[in-house]
């Protein structure tokens, strides 16, 4: 009972850690300097960054559609785009972007496909982008080793990549995956819910895509990351910071990845702290307040504004709220 109460308390307050970090960061860097940095940005740079939202979401939706077709999930391009943006909205205010999985219930209503299959479809799209981001992080870590002789980030990046690779190879084998999930359900899931979870995972491997079919979505996922970091780099240009595009392109993913830590909303606070620490370490002549503004503007445009589009679309959806994840799964 004590553990349950502790878990609920942690669940409620952990996401606030990022906000506390951000407040501390603003205090340390100086509110006046941060405001001055914001005021340096000409509106044309903001408009230019916003304009890249649309090609980014269209390209990412196209990549997701390839995975959908491979799994025989029948959605039109515009249905898929709408569901993607609604999921983006949920992801933009949930720790670790976990809200992206809310795509599955909307897909269920449009397709009637089992929840397990839809969950895996969304998960594959997210994981592919995570892998492409990790590749960029490894390149960034190599840059840090070359420039500053600091290999720690590279060690962590390689370790994470190895662990992720082992898990992917392990769970893509249906027999192994189902056996492992069954054991986990037996140990951790209450008796009255066990059969619901068994039904849920029973469809995980339905129309599971081949590795070969995921190469193109993986490469396209990398393109969308380049667009995201380009949107943020526009503010580096606006502030006149001496950071080359290629360096920014491979270093900022490190801060972005740290932002996936589920102690904050969409990386707010912890991503900013990492970005400030990383770039002031690489470029001591740059003010931390400028880097914070770059990070926050990136958050506002790539997360908040894009998520707001999804919010508006969610108002037009009449999803049956009575749907349960484990009914007709």
Backbone torsions as a table, in degrees:
resi	resn	phi	psi	omega
1	UNK	NA	-40.3	178.9
2	UNK	-64.6	-42.5	179.8
3	UNK	-62.8	-38.9	179.5
4	UNK	-64.2	-43.5	179.6
5	UNK	-65.2	-38.9	179.4
6	UNK	-63.7	-41.2	179.8
7	UNK	-64.0	-43.5	179.6
8	UNK	-63.6	-40.4	178.9
9	UNK	-65.2	-44.4	179.4
10	UNK	-62.8	-41.8	179.8
11	UNK	-60.8	-34.9	-177.0
12	UNK	-77.3	-39.7	-171.1
13	UNK	-101.9	-19.6	-179.6
14	UNK	-56.7	-44.2	179.8
15	UNK	-61.2	-17.8	-179.4
16	UNK	-78.4	-14.1	-178.8
17	UNK	-59.2	-42.5	179.1
18	UNK	-59.7	-40.0	179.0
19	UNK	-65.9	-39.9	177.8
20	UNK	-63.4	-42.1	178.1
21	UNK	-61.1	-42.5	-179.6
22	UNK	-63.8	-43.1	178.5
23	UNK	-61.8	-43.1	177.9
24	UNK	-61.7	-41.6	-179.4
25	UNK	-63.6	-43.5	178.1
26	UNK	-61.8	-41.7	179.4
27	UNK	-63.2	-45.2	-176.8
28	UNK	-69.1	-38.1	-175.9
29	UNK	-84.7	-21.3	178.6
30	UNK	97.7	116.3	-177.6
31	UNK	-59.8	-40.1	-178.0
32	UNK	-63.0	-42.6	178.9
33	UNK	-64.3	-38.4	180.0
34	UNK	-66.3	-44.6	178.2
35	UNK	-61.7	-42.8	178.7
36	UNK	-61.5	-38.5	178.2
37	UNK	-65.5	-42.1	176.4
38	UNK	-58.7	-42.8	-176.2
39	UNK	-69.9	-17.9	177.9
40	UNK	-72.1	-20.8	-173.6
41	UNK	-79.3	117.0	177.9
42	UNK	-72.2	139.8	-178.5
43	UNK	-53.7	-27.6	-179.2
44	UNK	-61.8	-33.3	178.5
45	UNK	-69.5	-36.8	177.6
46	UNK	-65.5	-44.3	179.1
47	UNK	-62.4	-42.1	179.6
48	UNK	-62.5	-43.5	179.0
49	UNK	-64.9	-43.2	179.1
50	UNK	-61.8	-37.2	-177.1
51	UNK	-62.4	-22.0	179.9
52	UNK	-82.1	-7.9	177.8
53	UNK	-59.7	-45.0	-170.6
54	UNK	-68.8	-47.2	174.0
55	UNK	-62.2	-34.0	-179.4
56	UNK	-63.4	-48.3	-176.9
57	UNK	-71.9	-31.6	177.8
58	UNK	-68.1	-42.1	179.2
59	UNK	-66.8	-42.9	-179.9
60	UNK	-66.0	-39.4	177.7
61	UNK	-63.5	-38.1	177.9
62	UNK	-60.7	-43.5	178.4
63	UNK	-63.0	-42.4	179.4
64	UNK	-65.0	-36.3	179.1
65	UNK	-62.6	-34.3	178.0
66	UNK	-61.7	-43.0	178.8
67	UNK	-67.0	-41.1	177.6
68	UNK	-57.5	-47.6	-178.3
69	UNK	-63.9	-37.6	178.9
70	UNK	-63.6	-31.6	179.6
71	UNK	-96.9	10.4	177.4
72	UNK	59.4	39.2	175.6
73	UNK	-97.8	117.1	-171.7
74	UNK	-96.0	99.7	174.2
75	UNK	-132.0	143.6	174.0
76	UNK	-73.8	164.5	179.8
77	UNK	-57.0	-43.3	-175.6
78	UNK	-75.1	-34.1	173.7
79	UNK	-62.9	-44.4	179.3
80	UNK	-62.1	-43.9	-179.6
81	UNK	-63.0	-42.5	-179.9
82	UNK	-63.4	-45.5	179.6
83	UNK	-65.1	-40.0	177.9
84	UNK	-59.0	-45.8	-177.9
85	UNK	-68.4	-35.3	176.0
86	UNK	-65.0	-42.3	175.7
87	UNK	-62.9	-35.9	177.4
88	UNK	-62.8	-39.9	177.7
89	UNK	-60.5	-49.0	179.2
90	UNK	-63.4	-38.3	179.8
91	UNK	-66.9	-29.7	-174.5
92	UNK	-71.3	-14.9	177.9
93	UNK	-126.0	17.3	176.7
94	UNK	-113.8	145.6	178.0
95	UNK	-58.1	135.8	178.5
96	UNK	67.0	11.4	-178.3
97	UNK	60.6	24.3	-176.6
98	UNK	-63.8	-21.1	-179.4
99	UNK	-62.1	-14.0	177.2
100	UNK	-57.6	-27.7	-178.3
101	UNK	-67.4	-9.9	176.8
102	UNK	-67.5	-5.5	173.2
103	UNK	-61.6	-35.4	-172.9
104	UNK	-57.6	-48.5	179.5
105	UNK	-60.6	-36.3	178.5
106	UNK	-69.8	-37.0	176.3
107	UNK	-65.8	-37.3	179.5
108	UNK	-57.5	-44.5	-178.2
109	UNK	-67.2	-33.2	-178.1
110	UNK	-81.6	-31.2	-170.9
111	UNK	-113.5	-27.8	-175.7
112	UNK	75.2	5.8	179.3
113	UNK	-71.4	155.3	-179.7
114	UNK	-64.6	147.8	-176.5
115	UNK	-60.0	-39.6	-178.8
116	UNK	-58.2	-44.9	179.2
117	UNK	-64.2	-42.1	-179.2
118	UNK	-68.5	-39.7	177.3
119	UNK	-59.2	-46.4	-179.8
120	UNK	-63.5	-38.9	179.0
121	UNK	-58.6	-48.2	179.2
122	UNK	-65.8	-41.9	-178.2
123	UNK	-61.8	-41.3	179.3
124	UNK	-61.4	-44.5	179.9
125	UNK	-60.5	-43.3	-179.3
126	UNK	-67.0	-42.8	-178.9
127	UNK	-65.8	-40.3	178.7
128	UNK	-59.6	-41.9	178.4
129	UNK	-68.8	-34.1	177.9
130	UNK	-64.4	-39.3	179.5
131	UNK	-66.5	-43.8	179.5
132	UNK	-63.6	-36.1	175.7
133	UNK	-65.1	-39.5	-179.0
134	UNK	-64.4	-37.0	176.5
135	UNK	-61.3	-42.5	177.9
136	UNK	-63.9	-37.7	179.2
137	UNK	-63.9	-41.2	179.3
138	UNK	-62.2	-41.7	176.0
139	UNK	-61.7	-43.8	177.9
140	UNK	-61.4	-39.5	179.3
141	UNK	-65.9	-36.5	176.9
142	UNK	-64.8	-38.5	176.8
143	UNK	-60.5	-42.2	179.0
144	UNK	-63.3	-39.5	178.3
145	UNK	-63.5	-45.4	-178.4
146	UNK	-65.7	-45.6	-174.0
147	UNK	-79.9	-37.9	-172.0
148	UNK	-124.3	-0.3	-179.7
149	UNK	55.9	42.3	178.8
150	UNK	-119.2	99.8	-173.3
151	UNK	-88.3	-0.9	-172.4
152	UNK	-58.8	-46.1	-179.7
153	UNK	-61.3	-39.6	179.2
154	UNK	-63.2	-41.8	178.2
155	UNK	-60.3	-46.9	180.0
156	UNK	-63.7	-42.2	-178.9
157	UNK	-63.6	-43.6	179.6
158	UNK	-66.7	-41.4	178.9
159	UNK	-61.8	-45.6	179.1
160	UNK	-61.3	-43.1	-178.6
161	UNK	-63.0	-40.4	179.5
162	UNK	-65.8	-46.9	179.7
163	UNK	-61.1	-45.7	179.8
164	UNK	-62.1	-42.6	179.5
165	UNK	-62.1	-43.7	178.8
166	UNK	-62.3	-44.8	179.8
167	UNK	-63.3	-41.6	179.9
168	UNK	-63.9	-47.9	179.4
169	UNK	-61.2	-40.1	-178.9
170	UNK	-65.2	-49.0	-172.3
171	UNK	-84.0	-9.7	175.5
172	UNK	-77.7	-13.5	174.0
173	UNK	-84.2	114.1	-172.5
174	UNK	-55.4	-48.6	-176.3
175	UNK	-60.8	-45.1	179.1
176	UNK	-65.4	-46.1	-177.1
177	UNK	-60.9	-49.4	-178.3
178	UNK	-63.7	-38.4	179.1
179	UNK	-64.1	-43.8	179.7
180	UNK	-66.1	-45.5	179.2
181	UNK	-61.3	-39.1	179.0
182	UNK	-62.8	-40.1	178.3
183	UNK	-66.1	-41.4	179.3
184	UNK	-64.2	-40.0	178.0
185	UNK	-64.0	-42.5	-179.4
186	UNK	-61.1	-37.6	-176.6
187	UNK	-82.2	-44.7	-167.2
188	UNK	-104.9	-19.8	-173.3
189	UNK	-96.6	132.6	177.2
190	UNK	-56.3	149.0	-173.7
191	UNK	-55.2	-41.5	-175.4
192	UNK	-69.9	-15.3	-179.9
193	UNK	-105.0	-7.5	-173.5
194	UNK	-56.1	-46.3	-175.1
195	UNK	-67.3	-30.6	176.9
196	UNK	-65.5	-43.4	179.8
197	UNK	-68.0	-37.0	177.2
198	UNK	-62.7	-41.9	177.4
199	UNK	-63.2	-38.0	-178.4
200	UNK	-64.2	-50.2	-176.7
201	UNK	-76.1	-16.5	-179.9
202	UNK	-61.8	-23.0	-178.9
203	UNK	-105.4	7.6	179.0
204	UNK	-56.2	-40.4	-171.9
205	UNK	-100.3	12.4	178.0
206	UNK	-70.6	124.1	-179.1
207	UNK	54.3	41.2	-178.4
208	UNK	-67.2	131.9	-176.3
209	UNK	-73.7	156.4	176.2
210	UNK	-82.8	159.1	177.4
211	UNK	-58.8	-40.7	-177.5
212	UNK	-59.9	-39.1	-177.2
213	UNK	-70.9	-13.3	-176.8
214	UNK	-97.4	-1.8	-178.6
215	UNK	-63.5	-46.9	-178.8
216	UNK	-64.7	-48.4	176.1
217	UNK	-58.1	-34.5	177.6
218	UNK	-63.2	-46.7	-179.3
219	UNK	-66.2	-39.2	178.2
220	UNK	-66.7	-36.6	176.7
221	UNK	-58.6	-37.8	177.9
222	UNK	-64.8	-36.6	178.7
223	UNK	-62.6	-40.5	-179.2
224	UNK	-65.8	-31.7	175.4
225	UNK	-67.0	-39.7	178.0
226	UNK	-60.4	-40.2	179.1
227	UNK	-66.0	-44.6	179.5
228	UNK	-57.8	-49.0	-177.4
229	UNK	-71.8	-23.5	173.0
230	UNK	-69.3	-39.3	176.4
231	UNK	-58.6	-38.6	-179.6
232	UNK	-77.8	-34.2	-179.4
233	UNK	-66.5	-25.5	176.5
234	UNK	-54.8	-34.7	-179.7
235	UNK	-78.8	-23.7	171.2
236	UNK	-64.2	-43.5	177.4
237	UNK	-64.7	-44.0	-178.0
238	UNK	-59.0	-33.8	-178.7
239	UNK	-92.6	-1.9	177.6
240	UNK	67.2	35.1	-178.0
241	UNK	-83.2	139.9	-175.7
242	UNK	-82.3	54.7	179.3
243	UNK	-114.1	116.8	177.4
244	UNK	-62.1	148.4	-177.5
245	UNK	-58.0	-45.6	-177.2
246	UNK	-62.9	-37.3	177.7
247	UNK	-65.8	-46.6	178.8
248	UNK	-61.3	-41.9	-177.1
249	UNK	-58.6	-32.3	-177.4
250	UNK	-103.8	-13.9	177.5
251	UNK	-91.3	-40.2	-176.7
252	UNK	-63.5	-30.0	175.0
253	UNK	-55.2	-28.4	178.1
254	UNK	-63.0	-47.4	177.9
255	UNK	-64.5	-39.7	-179.4
256	UNK	-62.0	-42.8	-178.6
257	UNK	-66.6	-41.8	177.1
258	UNK	-59.5	-32.0	178.6
259	UNK	-64.7	-14.5	177.3
260	UNK	-74.8	-11.1	178.0
261	UNK	-57.3	125.6	-173.4
262	UNK	-77.4	52.2	175.5
263	UNK	-121.4	16.5	-175.9
264	UNK	-160.5	166.2	178.1
265	UNK	-87.3	114.9	176.7
266	UNK	52.3	34.6	175.8
267	UNK	80.8	1.0	-176.5
268	UNK	-58.9	131.9	178.4
269	UNK	94.7	-64.8	-175.8
270	UNK	-72.0	-36.7	175.4
271	UNK	-65.6	-41.1	-179.0
272	UNK	-65.1	-42.6	178.6
273	UNK	-61.5	-43.9	179.4
274	UNK	-63.6	-43.5	-179.9
275	UNK	-62.2	-45.5	179.6
276	UNK	-61.9	-48.4	-179.5
277	UNK	-62.0	-42.7	-176.7
278	UNK	-67.7	-49.0	-174.8
279	UNK	-76.9	-30.0	175.2
280	UNK	-74.6	-24.4	173.7
281	UNK	-71.4	-43.3	-179.5
282	UNK	-76.1	-33.3	-177.8
283	UNK	-131.8	81.5	-175.9
284	UNK	-58.8	-21.9	-178.4
285	UNK	-77.3	-10.2	-178.2
286	UNK	-89.8	137.1	177.4
287	UNK	-74.0	136.7	177.8
288	UNK	-60.5	-31.6	-179.7
289	UNK	-62.8	-34.9	178.4
290	UNK	-67.2	-42.9	179.1
291	UNK	-65.6	-39.3	178.0
292	UNK	-60.4	-42.0	179.3
293	UNK	-64.7	-41.0	176.7
294	UNK	-59.3	-46.3	-179.4
295	UNK	-64.5	-44.3	-178.9
296	UNK	-68.3	-39.4	177.2
297	UNK	-64.7	-37.9	175.5
298	UNK	-62.1	-43.0	178.2
299	UNK	-61.6	-45.2	-177.6
300	UNK	-62.4	-42.0	-174.7
301	UNK	-86.0	-45.4	-175.9
302	UNK	-82.1	-22.8	179.6
303	UNK	-109.0	-62.0	-173.0
304	UNK	-65.3	-51.8	-176.1
305	UNK	-67.3	-43.7	177.2
306	UNK	-63.9	-40.8	176.8
307	UNK	-64.0	-33.9	179.6
308	UNK	-64.8	-35.8	175.0
309	UNK	-60.6	-43.1	177.0
310	UNK	-63.4	-37.6	177.5
311	UNK	-61.2	-45.5	179.3
312	UNK	-61.8	-39.9	178.5
313	UNK	-67.8	-34.3	179.9
314	UNK	-64.4	-26.4	178.7
315	UNK	-70.5	-22.1	-179.9
316	UNK	-90.1	-9.2	-179.6
317	UNK	-86.5	138.4	178.9
318	UNK	-112.8	50.0	-179.0
319	UNK	-61.6	134.8	-180.0
320	UNK	-68.5	108.2	-176.1
321	UNK	-68.4	-11.1	-179.4
322	UNK	-80.8	-9.0	178.7
323	UNK	-61.2	136.1	175.7
324	UNK	-115.0	145.3	-177.1
325	UNK	-59.1	-35.6	-173.9
326	UNK	-101.7	14.1	173.4
327	UNK	-99.4	131.0	-178.6
328	UNK	55.6	33.5	-178.5
329	UNK	-77.7	NA	NA
